[in-house]
Amino acid sequence: MASIPKTQFDDLSLVRQGKVRDIFDTGESLLMVTTDRLSAFDVVLPDIIPDKGKVLNQISVFWFKQMESIVKNHIITTNVNDYPEEFKPHLKALDKRSMLVKKADPLPVECIVRGYISGSGWSSYQKEGHVCGIQLPKGLKESDKLEQPLFTPSSKAEVGDHDINISFEEAVKLIGRKKAEKLRDLSLAIYKKGAEYALTKGIIIADTKFEFGELDGEIILIDEILTPDSSRFWPLNDYEPGRGQNSFDKQYVRDWLIASGWDKTPPGPNLPQDVIDRTSKTYKDIYTRLTGDNV
């Protein structure tokens, strides 16, 4: 199947185009389509990564099922033959890269869990000794495993803007203490279960982010979960604290972008073909490792 940079379904109602996903309104539900677009540093890059959308969608479906004992999710069905009539002309394009989901009200907090110190968390620790207001022990090295995973929320940004790390108390101000505590507890439980499973497959999930919504007064898991776009995946057999790690996610693209001298403002630069090919292979490899299936 051809790669999809953007869904060209002029007969359907596109209600939102995110960095990677296109969302269509069916009236009673939403159709979420995962394209092959790639974003880095909150900028959508001009090149697509072949089959990336199928991989991301299928990984999310796998994890949503794994986590049903912890929290409900927004999936109605991923079987394209059960989609509403208006999608019938597009079933081939939608297969494996889409899901029909419930209409939940998204909560305005990105739920980030850090099991290891890396990325912006490492930068913050080096400068200030804490991450999102959480004081950490002295002497940690880059990529060290934390004694306990940290819940470090951020405020959601519009497409093209940067999410802003916030403290737990700032999250409380946004959504109230009861909801903030619920999001924290659910996020930590999901991360713990996912990270433990991934270790059995030779994968460290260093950090990740979740999104939640409200439906009929209940908090449910929405968007994506534990994918290479929303998480840092490191190979266990290559893990060594004290340095940046090789990864199964888009870190290879991030590293190339940093080395290129790009200033992280739109538009993003074109990627070399070898970076595109390696990233596509990386996404497929992580899916096979986690699920035992091929894309």
LINLINBEL-V382260 format. One record per residue. N is the residue number from 1. PSI is psi in degrees with one decimal (NA if undefined). NEAR is the number of other ideal C-beta (glycine too) atoms within 12 Angstrom. Layout:
# LINLINBEL-V382260
n,psi,near
N,PSI,NEAR
N,PSI,NEAR
This chain:
# LINLINBEL-V382260
n,psi,near
1,142.6,17
2,150.7,16
3,153.5,24
4,106.3,33
5,-30.6,24
6,138.6,23
7,120.0,35
8,66.7,16
9,82.6,26
10,-18.4,12
11,-0.4,14
12,163.8,28
13,97.4,20
14,118.1,23
15,-22.4,20
16,138.0,21
17,109.9,23
18,-166.0,30
19,-35.3,34
20,-31.7,41
21,142.4,40
22,133.4,35
23,129.1,32
24,144.0,32
25,123.4,22
26,0.3,26
27,-70.6,15
28,-13.4,12
29,-179.5,28
30,146.4,35
31,120.4,43
32,118.9,45
33,125.2,42
34,113.9,46
35,-177.8,39
36,15.7,36
37,155.0,34
38,131.0,42
39,148.4,36
40,136.2,34
41,37.2,30
42,21.3,27
43,130.2,26
44,123.7,27
45,155.7,34
46,-21.8,20
47,153.0,29
48,158.0,27
49,108.9,41
50,131.8,29
51,1.2,31
52,-41.1,43
53,-41.7,44
54,-42.5,36
55,-50.1,44
56,-45.0,47
57,-45.1,42
58,-35.0,35
59,-43.6,45
60,-44.0,45
61,-43.6,36
62,-49.8,33
63,-37.1,39
64,-42.5,35
65,-40.5,22
66,-32.0,26
67,5.5,29
68,-23.7,19
69,-16.2,13
70,-44.6,27
71,144.6,32
72,159.5,25
73,179.8,37
74,-1.6,37
75,131.3,33
76,-52.3,26
77,153.6,23
78,5.7,30
79,109.5,17
80,-25.4,24
81,-15.4,15
82,4.9,20
83,157.7,30
84,158.9,25
85,-36.7,14
86,-15.8,21
87,-5.4,32
88,-39.1,17
89,-12.1,17
90,16.5,27
91,-37.1,22
92,-42.2,16
93,-30.4,30
94,-19.6,37
95,129.4,24
96,-9.1,30
97,19.5,39
98,162.2,43
99,140.5,42
100,124.6,32
101,160.1,39
102,153.4,27
103,98.6,25
104,158.5,27
105,109.8,20
106,139.4,29
107,140.6,32
108,37.6,28
109,128.2,41
110,129.4,36
111,98.3,50
112,132.9,41
113,130.8,41
114,116.6,42
115,-19.3,37
116,156.6,40
117,114.2,37
118,170.8,41
119,-136.1,32
120,-27.2,27
121,-41.6,36
122,-41.7,31
123,-44.8,17
124,-42.4,25
125,-41.7,32
126,-39.3,20
127,-41.1,11
128,-9.1,17
129,4.7,19
130,167.1,23
131,117.4,37
132,39.8,32
133,-3.9,21
134,113.9,29
135,135.9,15
136,158.1,27
137,152.2,16
138,155.2,11
139,8.9,13
140,145.8,27
141,158.2,22
142,135.4,23
143,5.6,31
144,144.3,27
145,134.6,27
146,150.0,30
147,-41.3,14
148,142.1,16
149,144.6,33
150,139.1,37
151,111.2,41
152,90.1,42
153,164.7,42
154,160.5,34
155,142.0,25
156,141.3,31
157,158.0,21
158,161.8,15
159,129.4,20
160,-16.8,19
161,163.5,17
162,134.8,22
163,148.4,28
164,121.8,23
165,135.9,32
166,162.7,29
167,166.9,26
168,-39.5,31
169,-32.5,18
170,-34.1,21
171,-38.5,36
172,-41.4,20
173,-32.0,17
174,-41.9,24
175,-2.1,31
176,151.8,18
177,-42.3,16
178,-45.3,13
179,-40.0,28
180,-42.3,29
181,-37.5,22
182,-45.0,29
183,-41.6,42
184,-49.1,34
185,-42.0,24
186,-44.0,33
187,-45.2,44
188,-38.4,31
189,-42.3,25
190,-45.8,39
191,-46.1,41
192,-45.9,24
193,-44.4,27
194,-42.7,40
195,-39.5,35
196,-41.5,19
197,-45.7,24
198,-36.2,34
199,-34.5,24
200,-15.7,16
201,11.5,26
202,24.7,21
203,131.5,38
204,125.3,38
205,102.3,47
206,-42.6,46
207,167.7,42
208,170.2,45
209,145.8,36
210,158.9,45
211,142.9,40
212,156.6,40
213,170.3,32
214,135.8,26
215,118.5,24
216,41.4,12
217,5.8,11
218,141.5,21
219,127.3,35
220,160.9,34
221,133.5,42
222,178.7,35
223,-111.4,40
224,169.5,37
225,125.5,45
226,48.3,47
227,168.3,39
228,-13.9,45
229,-29.8,42
230,2.6,38
231,160.9,41
232,119.5,43
233,123.1,43
234,143.0,35
235,126.0,26
236,-38.4,24
237,-7.3,14
238,4.5,18
239,130.2,27
240,109.4,19
241,155.4,22
242,1.8,15
243,168.8,15
244,151.0,26
245,150.9,35
246,154.6,24
247,161.8,35
248,7.2,39
249,-153.5,41
250,15.9,38
251,-31.7,33
252,-40.2,34
253,-45.1,38
254,-44.3,32
255,-41.4,23
256,-41.3,26
257,-42.2,29
258,-45.1,17
259,-26.1,13
260,-16.6,20
261,5.1,9
262,140.6,23
263,10.2,13
264,20.6,20
265,150.0,14
266,149.8,20
267,155.9,14
268,157.8,27
269,160.1,24
270,143.8,18
271,144.3,28
272,152.6,17
273,-34.9,13
274,-31.4,13
275,-41.1,28
276,-48.2,28
277,-43.3,20
278,-39.0,25
279,-41.6,39
280,-45.6,33
281,-39.7,23
282,-44.7,33
283,-42.5,41
284,-39.2,28
285,-42.1,28
286,-37.9,41
287,-45.3,37
288,-42.4,22
289,-44.3,31
290,-41.5,36
291,-19.8,25
292,-2.7,10
293,164.7,17
294,154.3,15
295,NA,28
